[in-house]
Amino acid sequence: MTKFKTTPYTVNVYDLIHRPGEMREQTITLPVDSALGEGLVSVPEGSTIDLDVRLESMHEGILVSAEAQTTAVGVCGRCLIDIEQPVEVDFQELFAYSSDEAFDYEVHDDHVDLEPLIRDAVVLALPFQPVCRPDCPGLDPETGERLADVPDSKPQQTTDPRWSALAAFQASDTSAGPTSNTISDDARQDAPADIDRDREER
């Protein structure tokens, strides 16, 4: 059987085991030994997580309630500048004494391992499309210039080349004008006279 290995994320709960009603609170600063997240922002390796944790002894095991705070870094999803965003998460989980209990986590060698809980909570809290500010206008599609740096400029409108043939057809149709399908006033005036001559000849 593999011996349980302690890490900075494991907390000793020896003083709480099988003592229902007992409780302990503590604050821990945890190192991030590998980056959390793989998107546009992540919590980088070498940063820290501040954890406020409450440990409560229950009949079935140790109830862990925690709040974690850290900082994610990356780029804005619209204009691609570097950004930092605070990350705050909380979680609660019961670590069972026995593996026979219907719980996902267990107490091992008088310790509870908080790393998978913290990792999952932080990664799920990271935004999929982070922005430097809610109204970030992004980049100019033609020049790639950051629009927030030139607030008076407007992005140039581009035409899909697939529509260029239709645009040319509409332009030529408009230039032809409405006269091609109309009858001139002189033709209208001559028409009754032509009709009268036909009647006289008959």
C-alpha positions as a Markdown table, in Angstrom:
| # | Residue | x | y | z |
|---|---|---|---|---|
| 1 | Met | 0.0 | 0.0 | 0.0 |
| 2 | Thr | 1.3 | 3.5 | -1.0 |
| 3 | Lys | 2.1 | 5.6 | 2.0 |
| 4 | Phe | 0.2 | 8.9 | 2.1 |
| 5 | Lys | 2.5 | 11.9 | 1.3 |
| 6 | Thr | 2.0 | 15.3 | 2.9 |
| 7 | Thr | 2.3 | 18.5 | 0.8 |
| 8 | Pro | 1.7 | 22.2 | 1.5 |
| 9 | Tyr | -2.0 | 21.5 | 0.6 |
| 10 | Thr | -2.5 | 18.8 | 3.3 |
| 11 | Val | -3.8 | 19.8 | 6.7 |
| 12 | Asn | -3.3 | 17.9 | 9.9 |
| 13 | Val | -6.6 | 17.2 | 11.6 |
| 14 | Tyr | -5.4 | 14.8 | 14.4 |
| 15 | Asp | -6.8 | 17.0 | 17.1 |
| 16 | Leu | -10.3 | 16.9 | 15.6 |
| 17 | Ile | -10.7 | 13.2 | 14.6 |
| 18 | His | -13.7 | 11.5 | 16.3 |
| 19 | Arg | -14.4 | 14.6 | 18.4 |
| 20 | Pro | -17.8 | 15.8 | 17.1 |
| 21 | Gly | -18.4 | 19.5 | 17.8 |
| 22 | Glu | -14.8 | 20.4 | 17.8 |
| 23 | Met | -13.7 | 23.1 | 15.3 |
| 24 | Arg | -10.5 | 24.9 | 14.2 |
| 25 | Glu | -10.0 | 27.9 | 11.9 |
| 26 | Gln | -6.7 | 28.8 | 10.3 |
| 27 | Thr | -5.2 | 30.9 | 7.5 |
| 28 | Ile | -2.7 | 29.3 | 5.1 |
| 29 | Thr | -0.7 | 30.7 | 2.2 |
| 30 | Leu | -0.2 | 28.0 | -0.4 |
| 31 | Pro | 2.4 | 28.0 | -3.2 |
| 32 | Val | 1.2 | 27.3 | -6.8 |
| 33 | Asp | 3.7 | 24.7 | -8.1 |
| 34 | Ser | 2.1 | 24.4 | -11.5 |
| 35 | Ala | -0.1 | 26.8 | -13.4 |
| 36 | Leu | -3.9 | 26.6 | -12.8 |
| 37 | Gly | -5.8 | 27.0 | -16.0 |
| 38 | Glu | -4.9 | 26.9 | -19.7 |
| 39 | Gly | -7.0 | 29.6 | -21.2 |
| 40 | Leu | -6.4 | 33.3 | -21.9 |
| 41 | Val | -5.8 | 33.8 | -18.1 |
| 42 | Ser | -4.4 | 31.5 | -15.5 |
| 43 | Val | -2.9 | 31.4 | -12.1 |
| 44 | Pro | 0.8 | 31.2 | -12.9 |
| 45 | Glu | 3.4 | 28.9 | -11.4 |
| 46 | Gly | 5.2 | 30.6 | -8.5 |
| 47 | Ser | 2.2 | 32.6 | -7.3 |
| 48 | Thr | 0.4 | 32.0 | -4.1 |
| 49 | Ile | -3.1 | 31.3 | -2.8 |
| 50 | Asp | -4.4 | 32.7 | 0.4 |
| 51 | Leu | -6.7 | 30.2 | 2.1 |
| 52 | Asp | -9.1 | 30.8 | 5.1 |
| 53 | Val | -10.2 | 27.4 | 6.2 |
| 54 | Arg | -12.6 | 26.1 | 8.9 |
| 55 | Leu | -12.3 | 22.4 | 10.0 |
| 56 | Glu | -15.2 | 20.9 | 11.9 |
| 57 | Ser | -15.3 | 17.4 | 13.4 |
| 58 | Met | -18.4 | 15.4 | 12.5 |
| 59 | His | -19.6 | 11.9 | 13.2 |
| 60 | Glu | -18.8 | 10.8 | 9.6 |
| 61 | Gly | -15.6 | 12.8 | 9.2 |
| 62 | Ile | -14.1 | 16.3 | 8.9 |
| 63 | Leu | -16.1 | 19.0 | 7.3 |
| 64 | Val | -13.9 | 21.5 | 5.5 |
| 65 | Ser | -15.2 | 25.0 | 4.6 |
| 66 | Ala | -12.7 | 27.3 | 2.9 |
| 67 | Glu | -12.4 | 30.6 | 1.0 |
| 68 | Ala | -9.4 | 31.1 | -1.4 |
| 69 | Gln | -8.0 | 34.2 | -3.0 |
| 70 | Thr | -5.4 | 34.5 | -5.7 |
| 71 | Thr | -4.6 | 36.5 | -8.9 |
| 72 | Ala | -4.9 | 35.3 | -12.5 |
| 73 | Val | -2.8 | 36.9 | -15.2 |
| 74 | Gly | -3.1 | 36.7 | -19.0 |
| 75 | Val | -4.5 | 38.8 | -21.9 |
| 76 | Cys | -7.7 | 40.5 | -22.7 |
| 77 | Gly | -9.8 | 38.4 | -25.1 |
| 78 | Arg | -10.7 | 41.5 | -27.2 |
| 79 | Cys | -7.6 | 43.7 | -27.4 |
| 80 | Leu | -4.9 | 41.3 | -26.2 |
| 81 | Ile | -3.2 | 43.6 | -23.7 |
| 82 | Asp | -1.9 | 42.0 | -20.5 |
| 83 | Ile | -4.3 | 41.9 | -17.6 |
| 84 | Glu | -4.6 | 40.8 | -14.0 |
| 85 | Gln | -7.8 | 39.6 | -12.4 |
| 86 | Pro | -8.6 | 38.7 | -8.8 |
| 87 | Val | -10.0 | 35.2 | -8.2 |
| 88 | Glu | -12.1 | 34.4 | -5.2 |
| 89 | Val | -13.7 | 31.0 | -4.6 |
| 90 | Asp | -15.2 | 29.1 | -1.8 |
| 91 | Phe | -16.0 | 25.4 | -1.3 |
| 92 | Gln | -17.2 | 23.0 | 1.3 |
| 93 | Glu | -16.5 | 19.2 | 1.4 |
| 94 | Leu | -16.7 | 16.4 | 3.9 |
| 95 | Phe | -13.7 | 14.1 | 4.3 |
| 96 | Ala | -15.0 | 10.8 | 5.5 |
| 97 | Tyr | -13.2 | 8.6 | 8.1 |
| 98 | Ser | -13.9 | 5.4 | 6.2 |
| 99 | Ser | -13.8 | 4.6 | 2.5 |
| 100 | Asp | -17.1 | 2.7 | 3.0 |
| 101 | Glu | -18.9 | 6.0 | 3.3 |
| 102 | Ala | -20.5 | 7.5 | 0.2 |
| 103 | Phe | -18.2 | 10.5 | 0.0 |
| 104 | Asp | -15.6 | 11.5 | -2.6 |
| 105 | Tyr | -12.8 | 12.4 | -0.2 |
| 106 | Glu | -11.3 | 10.7 | 2.9 |
| 107 | Val | -9.1 | 11.5 | 5.8 |
| 108 | His | -5.7 | 9.9 | 5.2 |
| 109 | Asp | -3.2 | 9.4 | 8.1 |
| 110 | Asp | -4.8 | 12.2 | 10.1 |
| 111 | His | -4.7 | 14.6 | 7.2 |
| 112 | Val | -7.1 | 16.1 | 4.6 |
| 113 | Asp | -5.7 | 16.9 | 1.2 |
| 114 | Leu | -7.2 | 20.2 | -0.1 |
| 115 | Glu | -5.2 | 20.4 | -3.4 |
| 116 | Pro | -7.8 | 18.8 | -5.8 |
| 117 | Leu | -10.6 | 21.0 | -4.3 |
| 118 | Ile | -8.6 | 24.2 | -4.6 |
| 119 | Arg | -7.4 | 23.4 | -8.1 |
| 120 | Asp | -10.9 | 22.5 | -9.4 |
| 121 | Ala | -12.6 | 25.6 | -7.7 |
| 122 | Val | -10.0 | 28.1 | -9.1 |
| 123 | Val | -9.9 | 26.7 | -12.6 |
| 124 | Leu | -13.7 | 26.7 | -12.9 |
| 125 | Ala | -13.8 | 30.3 | -11.7 |
| 126 | Leu | -11.5 | 31.6 | -14.4 |
| 127 | Pro | -13.3 | 33.5 | -17.2 |
| 128 | Phe | -13.4 | 31.9 | -20.6 |
| 129 | Gln | -13.4 | 35.3 | -22.4 |
| 130 | Pro | -11.6 | 37.7 | -20.0 |
| 131 | Val | -11.7 | 41.5 | -20.8 |
| 132 | Cys | -9.6 | 44.4 | -19.6 |
| 133 | Arg | -12.9 | 46.3 | -19.1 |
| 134 | Pro | -16.5 | 45.5 | -19.8 |
| 135 | Asp | -16.7 | 48.0 | -22.7 |
| 136 | Cys | -13.4 | 47.1 | -24.3 |
| 137 | Pro | -13.8 | 47.9 | -28.1 |
| 138 | Gly | -11.2 | 45.4 | -29.2 |
| 139 | Leu | -8.9 | 45.8 | -32.2 |
| 140 | Asp | -9.4 | 47.4 | -35.6 |
| 141 | Pro | -9.9 | 44.6 | -38.0 |
| 142 | Glu | -7.9 | 46.3 | -40.7 |
| 143 | Thr | -4.9 | 47.8 | -38.9 |
| 144 | Gly | -4.9 | 45.7 | -35.7 |
| 145 | Glu | -4.7 | 48.9 | -33.7 |
| 146 | Arg | -6.2 | 48.9 | -30.2 |
| 147 | Leu | -9.4 | 51.0 | -30.6 |
| 148 | Ala | -9.3 | 52.1 | -26.9 |
| 149 | Asp | -6.0 | 54.0 | -27.7 |
| 150 | Val | -7.7 | 56.0 | -30.5 |
| 151 | Pro | -11.2 | 56.6 | -29.2 |
| 152 | Asp | -12.2 | 58.9 | -32.1 |
| 153 | Ser | -11.5 | 56.3 | -34.8 |
| 154 | Lys | -14.1 | 53.9 | -36.1 |
| 155 | Pro | -13.4 | 50.4 | -37.3 |
| 156 | Gln | -13.4 | 50.2 | -41.1 |
| 157 | Gln | -16.2 | 48.2 | -42.6 |
| 158 | Thr | -15.1 | 45.4 | -44.9 |
| 159 | Thr | -17.1 | 43.8 | -47.6 |
| 160 | Asp | -17.1 | 40.0 | -48.0 |
| 161 | Pro | -15.6 | 39.3 | -51.4 |
| 162 | Arg | -18.3 | 36.8 | -52.0 |
| 163 | Trp | -20.8 | 39.7 | -52.2 |
| 164 | Ser | -18.7 | 41.9 | -54.5 |
| 165 | Ala | -20.3 | 40.5 | -57.7 |
| 166 | Leu | -23.7 | 41.2 | -56.4 |
| 167 | Ala | -22.7 | 44.7 | -55.4 |
| 168 | Ala | -21.4 | 45.4 | -58.9 |
| 169 | Phe | -24.6 | 44.0 | -60.5 |
| 170 | Gln | -26.8 | 46.3 | -58.3 |
| 171 | Ala | -24.6 | 49.3 | -59.2 |
| 172 | Ser | -25.0 | 48.7 | -63.0 |
| 173 | Asp | -28.7 | 48.1 | -62.6 |
| 174 | Thr | -29.1 | 51.5 | -60.8 |
| 175 | Ser | -27.0 | 53.4 | -63.4 |
| 176 | Ala | -29.2 | 52.1 | -66.3 |
| 177 | Gly | -32.0 | 54.3 | -64.9 |
| 178 | Pro | -35.8 | 54.0 | -65.1 |
| 179 | Thr | -36.1 | 55.2 | -68.7 |
| 180 | Ser | -35.5 | 51.9 | -70.4 |
| 181 | Asn | -38.9 | 50.6 | -69.4 |
| 182 | Thr | -41.0 | 53.8 | -69.9 |
| 183 | Ile | -42.8 | 55.2 | -72.9 |
| 184 | Ser | -42.0 | 58.8 | -73.9 |
| 185 | Asp | -44.7 | 61.5 | -73.8 |
| 186 | Asp | -44.5 | 62.0 | -77.6 |
| 187 | Ala | -45.2 | 58.3 | -78.1 |
| 188 | Arg | -48.2 | 58.5 | -75.9 |
| 189 | Gln | -49.6 | 61.5 | -77.9 |
| 190 | Asp | -49.0 | 59.8 | -81.3 |
| 191 | Ala | -50.7 | 56.6 | -80.3 |
| 192 | Pro | -54.4 | 57.8 | -80.5 |
| 193 | Ala | -53.8 | 59.3 | -84.0 |
| 194 | Asp | -52.4 | 55.9 | -85.3 |
| 195 | Ile | -55.4 | 54.1 | -83.9 |
| 196 | Asp | -57.8 | 56.6 | -85.7 |
| 197 | Arg | -56.0 | 56.1 | -89.1 |
| 198 | Asp | -56.4 | 52.3 | -88.7 |
| 199 | Arg | -60.2 | 52.7 | -88.2 |
| 200 | Glu | -60.6 | 54.9 | -91.3 |
| 201 | Glu | -58.7 | 52.5 | -93.5 |
| 202 | Arg | -60.9 | 49.7 | -92.4 |
